[in-house]
Amino acid sequence: MLPDIHRRIVYAKYILERASQIVAENNEMSISIALLLQHDAIELLMLGVLDHLQLPIKNKREFMDFWTEIKQAGLPEAPDLVAMQSLNKLRVGLKHNGNLPNPVQVRELLPRTRGFFKNVLKTYCAISYEDVSLIDLVQDEEVRTVLADSRQKFLSGEVDQSLINLKVALHKLEHPEGKLLPLLRAPKKPSLPSEVQRAAGQYLHQLHTFFEQTASRTNALMLGIDPIRYTKFVGSTPSLVWTFAGTYQAQIWRSYAEMKIEEYEELATFLIDYALRVQNAFIPDVIGNARKQIAVAVQGAS
């Protein structure tokens, strides 16, 4: 498969997974958006597959033409005709007739839409749905490597290290080399005299925790990230304590041995969403880069 076609397939999967997240919001607007996203994802998939098969694509084609196009090429019959007819009918009703879709129908169509996606990839592209990695959408090569290693470790049973890697990836996104992510930073917890610690230590700890949580939720909102998803990600992964040297110590407070692949995929998908949001928010770290250049120059002069 050519790289540009593969990238279109990755985009199609991302759109479909976004539909899965949005449908869970369970209101009229989210149900309608999820329906449109499902349809867009499948249409993008169809066009990518037709291109991969080197079949002619008409300038004016309909969603359901895919089955005729595949049949005329002498290829195995395209799957899931009835399910995709239902999807297309709901979409036409919403977009062209203003009929709000039935929430139950949209939710029930989602696994069938994903099933069509899987069947088409397997039948005409000889790849699995799982082989289409959303990690490819992340621009930062280092973060992509950490995420890919995290997934591999999860599949091989190294669950703790897999989740640590997810947290490392988040840290690298929020503290990129040579760039700045304009985030609110909670004040660092000061070292207090013992008498102050005894008198107000618990209160000050709660206050500092509140500052950190407020900053993280505000940052998520500024970046267009659901703060509830952000909080869930942070609470579902190990804590990392970072040093000035760039090393970390992981703190694992519970067992992750029973975590299912679906739970892991939800965490990984959130991180990919986060990466896509922040990669357009970075600004150059002018001061940091200047300090490094000065340090290099001083070292060279000595």
C-alpha positions as CSV (number, residue, x, y, z in Angstrom):
1,M,0.0,0.0,0.0
2,L,1.4,3.4,-1.0
3,P,2.1,5.8,1.9
4,D,-0.4,8.4,0.9
5,I,-3.2,5.7,0.7
6,H,-2.2,4.3,4.1
7,R,-2.4,7.7,5.6
8,R,-5.9,8.1,4.3
9,I,-6.8,4.8,5.9
10,V,-5.3,6.0,9.2
11,Y,-7.4,9.2,9.0
12,A,-10.5,7.1,8.3
13,K,-9.8,5.0,11.4
14,Y,-9.2,8.1,13.5
15,I,-12.5,9.6,12.4
16,L,-14.3,6.4,13.2
17,E,-12.8,6.3,16.7
18,R,-13.8,9.9,17.3
19,A,-17.3,8.9,16.4
20,S,-17.1,6.2,19.1
21,Q,-16.0,8.7,21.7
22,I,-18.7,11.3,20.7
23,V,-21.6,8.8,20.7
24,A,-20.8,8.1,24.4
25,E,-21.8,11.7,25.2
26,N,-25.4,10.6,24.7
27,N,-27.2,13.8,23.6
28,E,-29.0,14.7,20.4
29,M,-26.1,16.7,19.0
30,S,-23.4,14.1,19.8
31,I,-25.6,11.3,18.3
32,S,-26.0,13.3,15.0
33,I,-22.3,14.2,14.9
34,A,-21.3,10.6,15.5
35,L,-23.5,9.5,12.7
36,L,-21.9,11.9,10.2
37,L,-18.4,10.9,11.4
38,Q,-19.2,7.2,10.9
39,H,-20.3,7.9,7.3
40,D,-17.3,10.2,6.5
41,A,-14.9,7.5,7.9
42,I,-16.4,4.8,5.7
43,E,-16.5,7.0,2.6
44,L,-12.8,7.9,3.1
45,L,-12.0,4.2,3.6
46,M,-13.8,3.3,0.4
47,L,-12.0,5.8,-1.7
48,G,-8.7,4.7,-0.2
49,V,-9.4,1.1,-1.0
50,L,-10.5,1.8,-4.5
51,D,-7.3,3.8,-5.1
52,H,-5.3,0.9,-3.6
53,L,-7.0,-1.5,-6.0
54,Q,-6.3,0.9,-8.8
55,L,-10.0,1.0,-9.8
56,P,-11.4,4.0,-11.6
57,I,-13.3,6.5,-9.3
58,K,-16.1,8.5,-10.9
59,N,-16.3,12.2,-10.4
60,K,-19.8,11.9,-9.2
61,R,-20.3,8.7,-7.2
62,E,-22.7,7.7,-4.5
63,F,-21.9,6.1,-1.2
64,M,-23.5,2.7,-2.1
65,D,-21.6,2.6,-5.5
66,F,-18.8,0.8,-3.7
67,W,-20.5,-2.6,-4.0
68,T,-21.0,-2.2,-7.8
69,E,-17.5,-1.0,-8.3
70,I,-16.0,-4.0,-6.5
71,K,-18.3,-6.4,-8.3
72,Q,-17.5,-5.0,-11.8
73,A,-13.8,-5.4,-11.0
74,G,-14.4,-9.2,-10.5
75,L,-13.3,-9.0,-6.9
76,P,-15.0,-10.8,-3.9
77,E,-18.3,-9.3,-3.1
78,A,-18.1,-6.3,-0.7
79,P,-19.3,-7.2,2.8
80,D,-22.0,-5.7,5.2
81,L,-24.3,-4.3,2.5
82,V,-27.4,-4.1,4.8
83,A,-25.5,-2.4,7.6
84,M,-24.1,0.3,5.3
85,Q,-27.4,0.8,3.6
86,S,-28.8,1.6,7.1
87,L,-25.9,3.9,7.8
88,N,-26.4,5.8,4.5
89,K,-30.2,6.0,5.0
90,L,-29.8,7.6,8.4
91,R,-27.2,10.0,7.1
92,V,-29.4,11.1,4.2
93,G,-32.3,11.6,6.5
94,L,-30.3,13.8,8.8
95,K,-28.3,15.8,6.2
96,H,-30.9,16.3,3.5
97,N,-34.3,15.9,5.3
98,G,-33.5,17.2,8.8
99,N,-34.6,14.0,10.5
100,L,-32.7,13.5,13.8
101,P,-31.4,9.9,14.0
102,N,-32.6,7.4,16.5
103,P,-29.9,7.2,19.2
104,V,-30.3,3.5,19.6
105,Q,-29.8,2.9,15.9
106,V,-26.7,5.0,15.8
107,R,-25.1,3.3,18.8
108,E,-26.0,-0.2,17.4
109,L,-24.5,0.7,14.0
110,L,-21.1,1.7,15.4
111,P,-19.8,-1.9,16.0
112,R,-21.2,-2.9,12.6
113,T,-19.5,0.1,10.9
114,R,-16.2,-1.0,12.6
115,G,-16.9,-4.5,11.4
116,F,-17.2,-3.3,7.8
117,F,-14.0,-1.4,8.2
118,K,-12.2,-4.5,9.4
119,N,-13.7,-6.8,6.7
120,V,-12.8,-4.4,3.9
121,L,-9.2,-4.0,5.1
122,K,-8.8,-7.8,5.4
123,T,-10.5,-8.6,2.1
124,Y,-8.9,-6.0,-0.2
125,C,-5.8,-4.8,1.5
126,A,-4.6,-7.9,3.4
127,I,-4.1,-5.9,6.6
128,S,-5.9,-5.9,10.0
129,Y,-7.7,-3.1,11.7
130,E,-5.2,-3.3,14.5
131,D,-2.3,-2.9,12.0
132,V,-3.6,0.6,11.1
133,S,-1.9,2.5,13.9
134,L,-3.2,6.0,14.9
135,I,0.3,6.5,16.4
136,D,1.4,7.5,12.8
137,L,-0.6,10.7,13.2
138,V,1.7,12.0,15.9
139,Q,4.4,14.3,14.5
140,D,7.0,14.0,17.2
141,E,9.2,11.0,16.3
142,E,10.3,10.5,19.9
143,V,6.8,10.4,21.2
144,R,5.8,8.0,18.4
145,T,8.6,5.7,19.3
146,V,7.6,5.7,23.0
147,L,3.9,5.0,22.2
148,A,4.8,2.2,19.8
149,D,7.0,0.6,22.5
150,S,4.2,1.1,25.0
151,R,1.8,-0.9,22.9
152,Q,4.3,-3.6,22.2
153,K,5.0,-4.0,25.9
154,F,1.3,-4.2,26.8
155,L,0.7,-6.9,24.2
156,S,3.7,-8.9,25.6
157,G,2.4,-8.7,29.2
158,E,4.7,-5.9,30.5
159,V,1.7,-3.8,31.6
160,D,3.4,-1.7,34.2
161,Q,6.1,-0.5,31.9
162,S,3.6,-0.1,29.1
163,L,1.6,2.4,31.2
164,I,4.8,4.1,32.4
165,N,5.7,4.7,28.8
166,L,2.3,6.3,28.2
167,K,3.1,8.7,31.1
168,V,6.6,9.4,29.7
169,A,5.0,10.2,26.3
170,L,2.6,12.7,28.1
171,H,5.7,14.3,29.8
172,K,7.5,14.6,26.4
173,L,4.5,16.3,24.9
174,E,4.2,18.8,27.7
175,H,8.0,19.4,27.9
176,P,9.2,19.3,24.3
177,E,12.9,19.7,23.5
178,G,13.5,23.2,22.1
179,K,9.9,24.3,22.2
180,L,7.4,25.5,24.8
181,L,3.8,24.5,25.4
182,P,2.1,27.5,26.9
183,L,0.5,25.9,29.9
184,L,-0.4,27.2,33.4
185,R,2.0,25.8,36.0
186,A,1.0,25.3,39.6
187,P,3.5,26.8,42.1
188,K,6.0,24.2,43.4
189,K,5.5,22.9,46.9
190,P,7.9,24.7,49.2
191,S,10.0,23.2,52.0
192,L,8.4,24.3,55.2
193,P,9.7,24.6,58.7
194,S,8.7,21.7,60.9
195,E,6.5,23.9,63.2
196,V,4.5,25.1,60.1
197,Q,4.3,21.6,58.8
198,R,2.8,20.4,62.0
199,A,0.3,23.3,62.3
200,A,-0.9,23.5,58.7
201,G,0.8,20.8,56.7
202,Q,-2.3,18.9,55.8
203,Y,-4.2,22.0,54.7
204,L,-1.2,23.3,52.6
205,H,-0.9,19.8,50.9
206,Q,-4.6,20.0,50.0
207,L,-4.2,23.5,48.8
208,H,-1.3,22.6,46.6
209,T,-3.2,19.6,45.2
210,F,-6.0,21.9,44.3
211,F,-3.7,24.3,42.5
212,E,-2.3,21.4,40.5
213,Q,-5.7,20.0,39.6
214,T,-7.0,23.5,38.7
215,A,-4.0,24.1,36.4
216,S,-4.3,20.8,34.6
217,R,-8.0,21.1,34.0
218,T,-7.6,24.7,32.8
219,N,-4.8,23.6,30.4
220,A,-7.0,20.9,29.0
221,L,-9.8,23.3,28.3
222,M,-7.4,25.8,26.6
223,L,-6.1,23.0,24.3
224,G,-9.7,21.8,23.5
225,I,-9.2,18.6,25.6
226,D,-11.9,17.1,27.7
227,P,-10.6,17.7,31.3
228,I,-12.4,14.6,32.5
229,R,-10.5,12.5,30.0
230,Y,-7.3,14.2,31.0
231,T,-8.0,13.5,34.7
232,K,-8.9,9.9,34.0
233,F,-5.7,9.4,32.0
234,V,-3.5,10.8,34.8
235,G,-5.4,8.8,37.5
236,S,-5.2,5.5,35.5
237,T,-1.4,5.6,34.9
238,P,1.6,5.5,37.3
239,S,2.9,8.7,38.8
240,L,6.4,9.8,37.6
241,V,8.8,12.0,39.6
242,W,11.2,13.7,37.2
243,T,14.7,15.0,38.0
244,F,16.5,18.0,36.5
245,A,18.7,15.5,34.7
246,G,15.6,14.2,32.8
247,T,15.4,10.9,34.5
248,Y,12.3,9.7,36.4
249,Q,11.2,7.4,39.2
250,A,7.8,5.7,38.7
251,Q,5.4,5.3,41.6
252,I,2.9,2.5,41.1
253,W,0.1,2.5,43.7
254,R,-2.1,-0.3,42.3
255,S,-2.0,-3.4,40.2
256,Y,-2.6,-3.1,36.5
257,A,-2.3,-6.8,35.7
258,E,-6.1,-7.1,35.0
259,M,-6.3,-4.2,32.6
260,K,-8.0,-5.1,29.4
261,I,-6.8,-4.1,25.9
262,E,-9.9,-1.9,25.5
263,E,-9.0,0.1,28.6
264,Y,-5.4,0.4,27.3
265,E,-6.6,1.5,23.9
266,E,-8.8,4.2,25.5
267,L,-5.8,5.6,27.3
268,A,-3.6,5.5,24.2
269,T,-6.2,7.1,22.0
270,F,-6.6,9.9,24.5
271,L,-2.8,10.5,24.3
272,I,-2.9,10.6,20.5
273,D,-5.8,13.1,20.6
274,Y,-3.7,15.2,23.1
275,A,-0.7,15.0,20.8
276,L,-2.8,16.2,17.8
277,R,-4.1,19.2,19.9
278,V,-0.7,20.3,21.3
279,Q,1.4,20.0,18.1
280,N,-0.2,23.2,16.8
281,A,0.2,25.0,20.1
282,F,4.0,24.8,20.5
283,I,6.1,28.0,20.4
284,P,9.9,28.3,20.1
285,D,11.8,28.2,23.3
286,V,13.9,31.2,22.5
287,I,15.5,31.7,25.9
288,G,16.2,28.0,26.4
289,N,17.8,27.6,23.0
290,A,19.9,30.7,23.5
291,R,21.2,29.3,26.8
292,K,22.2,26.1,25.1
293,Q,24.0,28.0,22.4
294,I,25.9,30.0,25.0
295,A,26.8,26.9,27.0
296,V,28.1,25.2,23.8
297,A,30.1,28.3,22.9
298,V,31.6,28.6,26.4
299,Q,32.5,24.9,26.5
300,G,34.1,25.2,23.0
301,A,36.2,28.3,24.1
302,S,37.5,26.4,27.2
